[in-house]
Amino acid sequence: MTLRSHAGMGLLMTALASAALASPAAAVEAPVILPLQGLEPVLPMDAPTVATGVPVPMPGAPTGFQKGLGALPDVALPSVPLTGTLPETVVDAPLPEVLKGSEPGRALLSSPHSEMKAATPGAVVGNPVEAPSGNGLAGLPDLAKPQVGLLTPVLSGALDPQLGLAPDAG
């Protein structure tokens, strides 16, 4: 390959990587269909179908750093934000025939895509030194009592599941 083709390939790879980073987290999802057909011999009806996905959380930049010169940071282990989308989930279960000669129906439970935000726990450590009190040695800083704390994890989002009954289409 020539130097020109190497440069072109590098530009293409850079463009693809930046496009992947700029894409929303909603596009990242691994689809899953649960195989429940093995339950049919023990169930008095057809097995339900479950179609969903596995969300892939996208991490953000750690938060909680203290800005400024000369000061130690208060946050020893920063909290990392995560964003993602819970995928659409559909559970389709056939209902057994309750009355002889009646049409069996289907129960359908669905939950649409839902945006979720989370943050990992973090740790806070107080400053180990404090300003001189004046009765120490030549203005040297005093030692402070240790202060340790935890930042709680955060999870926020909204689910909107829907349940319905329908006549059997088959």
DRENFIGU-293196 format. One line per 2 residues: number of its first residue (from 1); their letters; for each residue x, y, z of N, C-alpha, C. Coordinates in nm, 3 decimals. Atoms other than C-alpha are relative to their C-alpha. Example, Ala and Ser with C-alpha at 12.3 -4.5 7.8 and 13.67 -1.06 7.14 Angstrom:
// DRENFIGU-293196
1 = AS = 0.089/-0.119/0.000/1.230/-0.450/0.780/0.090/0.120/0.000  -0.082/-0.119/-0.006/1.367/-0.106/0.714/-0.077/0.109/0.073
END
This chain:
// DRENFIGU-293196
1 = MT = 0.084/-0.119/0.000/0.000/0.000/0.000/0.088/0.125/0.000  -0.076/-0.123/0.005/0.119/0.347/-0.074/-0.034/0.086/0.120
3 = LR = 0.024/-0.093/-0.111/0.140/0.628/0.177/-0.135/0.067/-0.014  0.129/-0.066/0.024/-0.163/0.788/0.015/-0.117/-0.092/0.040
5 = SH = 0.107/0.091/-0.037/-0.378/0.475/0.059/-0.003/-0.023/0.151  -0.003/0.009/-0.146/-0.262/0.445/0.423/-0.071/0.120/0.063
7 = AG = 0.063/-0.122/-0.053/-0.369/0.804/0.486/-0.151/-0.004/-0.023  0.143/0.011/0.028/-0.705/0.743/0.317/-0.069/-0.099/0.092
9 = MG = 0.055/0.101/-0.090/-0.763/0.429/0.525/-0.009/0.056/0.143  0.002/-0.061/-0.133/-0.673/0.622/0.841/-0.115/0.099/0.015
11 = LL = 0.112/-0.095/-0.004/-0.922/0.897/0.756/-0.134/-0.072/0.005  0.124/0.077/-0.001/-1.193/0.639/0.685/-0.025/-0.061/0.138
13 = MT = 0.015/0.061/-0.132/-1.131/0.458/1.016/-0.034/0.106/0.105  0.030/-0.109/-0.093/-1.134/0.790/1.206/-0.144/0.045/-0.015
15 = AL = 0.138/-0.042/0.024/-1.464/0.889/1.044/-0.098/-0.105/0.054  0.088/0.106/-0.051/-1.621/0.550/1.127/-0.002/-0.002/0.152
17 = AS = -0.006/0.000/-0.146/-1.501/0.566/1.488/-0.075/0.118/0.058  0.070/-0.117/-0.052/-1.632/0.919/1.538/-0.151/-0.013/-0.023
19 = AA = 0.143/0.021/0.024/-1.967/0.823/1.382/-0.057/-0.099/0.101  0.046/0.097/-0.100/-1.993/0.526/1.619/-0.012/0.065/0.137
21 = LA = 0.007/-0.068/-0.129/-1.918/0.748/1.920/-0.114/0.101/0.004  0.104/-0.102/0.003/-2.168/1.011/1.808/-0.140/-0.060/-0.006
23 = SP = 0.133/0.060/0.010/-2.452/0.762/1.760/-0.063/-0.012/0.137  0.064/0.007/-0.131/-2.710/0.757/2.038/0.007/-0.141/0.058
25 = AA = -0.006/0.129/-0.069/-2.708/0.480/2.299/-0.120/-0.087/-0.035  0.120/0.076/0.032/-3.055/0.377/2.180/0.027/-0.100/-0.112
27 = AV = -0.027/0.089/0.109/-2.900/0.213/1.876/0.079/-0.124/0.043  -0.081/0.110/-0.048/-2.690/-0.021/2.091/-0.089/-0.095/0.079
29 = EA = 0.089/0.096/-0.063/-2.889/-0.330/2.178/0.028/-0.137/-0.062  -0.019/0.136/0.049/-2.844/-0.705/2.150/-0.135/-0.072/0.006
31 = PV = 0.132/0.063/-0.002/-3.173/-0.873/2.042/0.007/-0.143/0.056  0.007/0.133/-0.060/-3.280/-1.187/2.231/-0.142/-0.053/-0.017
33 = IL = 0.128/0.070/0.004/-3.561/-1.434/2.163/0.019/-0.125/0.085  -0.014/0.112/-0.091/-3.606/-1.682/2.447/-0.064/-0.126/-0.059
35 = PL = 0.056/0.124/0.054/-3.654/-2.041/2.326/-0.077/-0.075/0.109  0.083/0.065/-0.101/-3.945/-2.172/2.535/-0.077/-0.119/-0.055
37 = QG = 0.073/0.111/0.060/-4.062/-2.447/2.299/0.020/-0.130/0.078  -0.023/0.119/-0.081/-3.914/-2.707/2.536/-0.101/-0.018/0.111
39 = LE = 0.103/0.008/-0.104/-4.195/-2.628/2.781/-0.131/-0.058/-0.052  0.128/0.043/0.057/-4.471/-2.740/2.541/-0.046/-0.138/0.046
41 = PV = 0.048/0.130/-0.048/-4.476/-3.107/2.658/-0.063/0.005/0.140  0.054/-0.006/-0.137/-4.555/-3.001/3.017/-0.109/0.107/0.016
43 = LP = 0.105/-0.103/-0.008/-4.786/-2.706/2.942/-0.125/-0.049/-0.072  0.123/0.040/0.070/-5.153/-2.756/2.848/-0.031/0.089/-0.120
45 = MD = 0.021/-0.091/0.112/-5.108/-2.500/2.567/0.134/0.020/-0.070  -0.125/-0.033/0.068/-4.850/-2.370/2.322/0.087/0.086/0.092
47 = AP = -0.093/-0.078/-0.082/-4.540/-2.215/2.477/-0.010/0.148/-0.038  -0.002/-0.143/0.032/-4.532/-1.836/2.505/0.128/0.037/-0.074
49 = TV = -0.120/-0.052/0.065/-4.288/-1.635/2.295/0.041/0.128/0.072  -0.054/-0.118/-0.068/-4.065/-1.377/2.457/0.110/0.057/-0.089
51 = AT = -0.099/-0.069/0.082/-3.876/-1.128/2.241/0.040/0.127/0.072  -0.049/-0.118/-0.071/-3.660/-0.867/2.408/0.141/0.028/-0.049
53 = GV = -0.138/-0.031/0.035/-3.305/-0.740/2.401/0.079/0.025/0.126  -0.089/-0.028/-0.112/-3.008/-0.687/2.626/0.055/0.140/-0.021
55 = PV = -0.052/-0.135/0.018/-2.928/-0.321/2.681/0.151/0.002/0.020  -0.143/-0.018/-0.013/-2.567/-0.219/2.637/0.022/0.143/0.049
57 = PM = -0.017/-0.136/-0.053/-2.495/0.075/2.868/0.124/0.068/-0.056  -0.110/-0.080/0.053/-2.273/0.352/2.735/0.054/0.088/0.114
59 = PG = -0.055/-0.081/-0.110/-2.039/0.501/3.000/0.032/0.142/-0.046  -0.035/-0.139/0.024/-1.984/0.873/3.025/0.127/0.035/0.075
61 = AP = -0.120/-0.046/-0.070/-1.705/1.080/3.176/-0.025/0.000/0.150  0.019/-0.003/-0.146/-1.651/1.040/3.552/-0.031/0.141/0.049
63 = TG = 0.041/-0.131/-0.053/-1.805/1.320/3.758/0.047/0.014/0.144  -0.031/-0.026/-0.139/-1.725/1.482/4.089/0.141/0.048/0.026
65 = FQ = -0.134/-0.050/-0.022/-1.373/1.607/4.031/-0.007/0.147/0.040  -0.007/-0.140/-0.043/-1.285/1.934/4.205/0.099/0.072/-0.088
67 = KG = -0.089/-0.077/0.086/-1.137/2.199/3.980/0.068/0.107/0.084  -0.074/-0.104/-0.073/-0.877/2.443/4.100/0.141/-0.047/0.027
69 = LG = -0.139/0.032/-0.024/-0.510/2.458/4.185/0.027/-0.001/0.150  -0.044/0.001/-0.139/-0.350/2.369/4.515/-0.089/-0.076/0.095
71 = AL = 0.089/0.072/-0.091/-0.641/2.174/4.661/-0.006/-0.147/-0.039  0.017/0.142/0.028/-0.672/1.800/4.693/-0.145/-0.026/-0.036
73 = PD = 0.140/0.028/0.035/-0.983/1.654/4.532/-0.074/-0.063/0.116  0.083/0.058/-0.104/-1.269/1.567/4.765/-0.048/-0.140/-0.038
75 = VA = 0.051/0.129/0.047/-1.378/1.274/4.551/0.118/-0.090/-0.033  -0.110/0.093/0.024/-1.136/0.981/4.569/-0.035/-0.098/-0.112
77 = LP = 0.046/0.090/0.105/-1.342/0.746/4.348/-0.122/0.065/-0.065  0.111/-0.073/0.061/-1.560/0.941/4.103/-0.113/-0.093/-0.045
79 = SV = 0.117/0.071/0.049/-1.908/0.833/4.000/0.001/0.004/-0.153  -0.001/0.008/0.146/-1.938/0.716/3.638/-0.144/-0.009/-0.049
81 = PL = 0.137/0.006/0.053/-2.265/0.798/3.455/-0.011/-0.102/-0.113  0.029/0.098/0.105/-2.419/0.532/3.229/-0.134/0.035/-0.061
83 = TG = 0.128/-0.022/0.067/-2.691/0.583/2.970/-0.026/-0.118/-0.091  0.036/0.111/0.087/-2.879/0.327/2.770/-0.150/-0.002/-0.022
85 = TL = 0.141/0.017/0.030/-3.212/0.216/2.638/-0.040/-0.142/0.030  0.056/0.133/-0.018/-3.412/-0.075/2.768/-0.075/-0.033/-0.128
87 = PE = 0.061/0.032/0.129/-3.522/-0.254/2.453/-0.148/-0.033/0.014  0.141/0.039/0.003/-3.878/-0.324/2.350/-0.010/-0.147/0.037
89 = TV = 0.022/0.138/-0.042/-4.005/-0.641/2.515/-0.143/-0.039/-0.032  0.134/0.050/0.035/-4.299/-0.847/2.387/-0.011/-0.143/0.049
91 = VD = 0.032/0.135/-0.046/-4.446/-1.151/2.564/-0.136/-0.034/-0.059  0.123/0.042/0.066/-4.708/-1.332/2.356/-0.031/-0.142/0.047
93 = AP = 0.033/0.131/-0.056/-4.879/-1.619/2.538/-0.140/-0.041/-0.043  0.134/0.049/0.034/-5.167/-1.829/2.405/-0.075/-0.037/0.128
95 = LP = 0.084/0.035/-0.114/-5.455/-1.872/2.647/-0.067/-0.134/-0.028  0.065/0.129/0.024/-5.605/-2.216/2.697/-0.149/0.019/-0.029
97 = EV = 0.142/-0.003/0.031/-5.954/-2.291/2.572/-0.077/-0.024/0.131  0.070/0.010/-0.128/-6.173/-2.224/2.877/-0.132/-0.076/-0.018
99 = LK = 0.127/0.067/0.028/-6.509/-2.328/2.733/0.014/-0.083/-0.127  -0.008/0.087/0.117/-6.543/-2.616/2.488/-0.067/0.068/-0.119
101 = GS = 0.054/-0.061/0.120/-6.593/-2.480/2.139/0.026/0.150/-0.008  -0.028/-0.144/0.006/-6.486/-2.125/2.230/0.137/0.022/-0.066
103 = EP = -0.126/-0.033/0.062/-6.204/-1.948/2.053/0.103/0.034/0.108  -0.103/-0.039/-0.096/-5.882/-1.939/2.252/0.056/0.137/-0.036
105 = GR = -0.057/-0.133/0.024/-5.723/-1.599/2.288/0.149/0.002/0.027  -0.142/-0.019/-0.026/-5.378/-1.459/2.338/0.015/0.115/0.098
107 = AL = -0.037/-0.110/-0.090/-5.233/-1.250/2.620/0.127/0.063/-0.057  -0.114/-0.071/0.057/-4.992/-0.986/2.496/0.046/0.105/0.099
109 = LS = -0.061/-0.098/-0.090/-4.762/-0.794/2.730/0.113/0.064/-0.077  -0.107/-0.068/0.073/-4.545/-0.530/2.570/0.048/0.120/0.080
111 = SP = -0.062/-0.116/-0.063/-4.309/-0.265/2.697/0.086/0.068/-0.106  -0.077/-0.067/0.105/-4.172/-0.003/2.454/0.142/0.035/0.047
113 = HS = -0.135/-0.047/-0.034/-3.814/0.129/2.441/-0.010/0.102/0.113  -0.002/-0.093/-0.113/-3.731/0.317/2.763/0.142/0.049/0.023
115 = EM = -0.130/-0.059/-0.029/-3.443/0.555/2.818/0.030/-0.015/0.150  -0.042/0.017/-0.139/-3.251/0.479/3.138/0.132/0.073/0.020
117 = KA = -0.125/-0.065/-0.038/-2.979/0.672/3.318/0.040/-0.056/0.136  -0.050/0.054/-0.124/-2.760/0.539/3.596/0.136/0.062/0.030
119 = AT = -0.133/-0.044/-0.040/-2.447/0.630/3.790/0.053/-0.100/0.101  -0.063/0.095/-0.091/-2.204/0.402/3.968/0.025/0.066/0.135
121 = PG = -0.035/-0.060/-0.130/-2.125/0.449/4.337/0.140/0.062/-0.007  -0.130/-0.064/-0.010/-1.829/0.664/4.432/0.040/0.012/0.146
123 = AV = -0.049/-0.016/-0.136/-1.620/0.740/4.738/0.053/0.141/0.019  -0.045/-0.134/-0.036/-1.547/1.070/4.911/0.093/-0.013/0.119
125 = VG = -0.095/-0.003/-0.111/-1.244/1.125/5.131/0.026/0.146/0.030  -0.024/-0.139/-0.038/-1.211/1.449/5.325/0.146/0.036/-0.011
127 = NP = -0.136/-0.050/0.009/-0.900/1.662/5.307/0.077/-0.041/0.126  -0.073/0.045/-0.118/-0.630/1.514/5.537/0.069/0.111/0.078
129 = VE = -0.062/-0.113/-0.070/-0.489/1.857/5.626/-0.096/0.118/0.000  0.081/-0.123/-0.007/-0.648/2.185/5.731/0.090/0.118/0.027
131 = AP = -0.079/-0.122/-0.016/-0.536/2.543/5.760/0.060/0.007/0.140  -0.065/-0.010/-0.132/-0.293/2.620/6.042/-0.087/0.078/0.099
133 = SG = 0.083/-0.065/-0.102/-0.463/2.717/6.369/0.075/0.110/0.072  -0.076/-0.107/-0.063/-0.182/2.944/6.485/0.075/-0.046/0.124
135 = NG = -0.071/0.046/-0.119/-0.073/2.743/6.789/0.092/-0.117/-0.034  -0.088/0.109/0.042/0.126/2.487/6.586/0.139/0.052/-0.027
137 = LA = -0.137/-0.034/0.033/0.477/2.500/6.451/0.008/0.084/-0.127  -0.037/-0.089/0.111/0.562/2.794/6.225/-0.095/-0.008/-0.119
139 = GL = 0.097/-0.005/0.108/0.240/2.787/6.020/-0.017/-0.128/-0.077  0.021/0.128/0.067/0.246/2.418/5.931/-0.147/-0.040/0.010
141 = PD = 0.141/0.039/-0.005/-0.095/2.274/5.845/-0.024/-0.107/0.107  0.041/0.099/-0.099/-0.280/2.070/6.106/-0.060/-0.121/-0.071
143 = LA = 0.064/0.119/0.054/-0.396/1.714/6.048/-0.148/0.003/0.034  0.145/0.001/-0.020/-0.771/1.675/6.009/-0.046/-0.142/0.034
145 = KP = 0.059/0.130/-0.027/-0.992/1.394/6.135/-0.041/-0.062/-0.133  0.040/0.062/0.127/-1.051/1.139/5.858/-0.152/0.004/-0.018
147 = QV = 0.142/-0.003/0.035/-1.386/1.180/5.685/-0.017/-0.077/-0.130  0.020/0.086/0.116/-1.496/0.906/5.448/-0.150/-0.013/-0.024
149 = GL = 0.141/0.016/0.034/-1.827/0.880/5.266/-0.015/-0.072/-0.132  0.031/0.068/0.125/-1.994/0.694/4.983/-0.103/0.079/-0.079
151 = LT = 0.100/-0.060/0.088/-2.180/0.838/4.686/-0.091/-0.115/-0.045  0.094/0.107/0.029/-2.494/0.634/4.628/-0.016/-0.019/-0.150
153 = PV = 0.029/0.021/0.142/-2.566/0.471/4.293/-0.136/0.060/-0.035  0.123/-0.065/0.046/-2.843/0.632/4.087/-0.056/-0.078/-0.119
155 = LS = 0.067/0.061/0.116/-3.097/0.477/3.849/-0.129/0.077/-0.023  0.124/-0.072/0.032/-3.369/0.676/3.673/-0.047/-0.038/-0.139
157 = GA = 0.061/0.035/0.128/-3.607/0.603/3.391/-0.148/-0.026/0.022  0.143/0.028/-0.011/-3.968/0.517/3.320/-0.036/-0.115/-0.092
159 = LD = 0.051/0.110/0.080/-4.135/0.200/3.200/-0.149/0.023/-0.026  0.141/-0.016/0.035/-4.473/0.195/3.025/-0.053/-0.131/-0.058
161 = PQ = 0.048/0.128/0.054/-4.583/-0.169/2.996/-0.150/0.004/-0.028  0.142/0.009/0.036/-4.916/-0.256/2.836/-0.038/-0.147/-0.007
163 = LG = 0.050/0.137/0.001/-5.122/-0.573/2.881/-0.132/-0.002/-0.074  0.123/0.008/0.076/-5.395/-0.681/2.643/-0.035/-0.143/-0.032
165 = LA = 0.050/0.130/0.043/-5.608/-0.975/2.536/-0.051/0.012/-0.142  0.042/-0.004/0.140/-5.679/-1.061/2.173/-0.048/-0.137/-0.041
167 = PD = 0.039/0.132/0.050/-5.860/-1.339/1.984/0.117/-0.062/-0.076  -0.108/0.072/0.066/-5.631/-1.603/1.839/-0.009/0.024/-0.151
169 = AG = -0.003/-0.029/0.143/-5.525/-1.515/1.485/0.014/-0.128/-0.082  -0.025/0.122/0.077/-5.442/-1.872/1.389/-0.117/-0.087/0.008
END
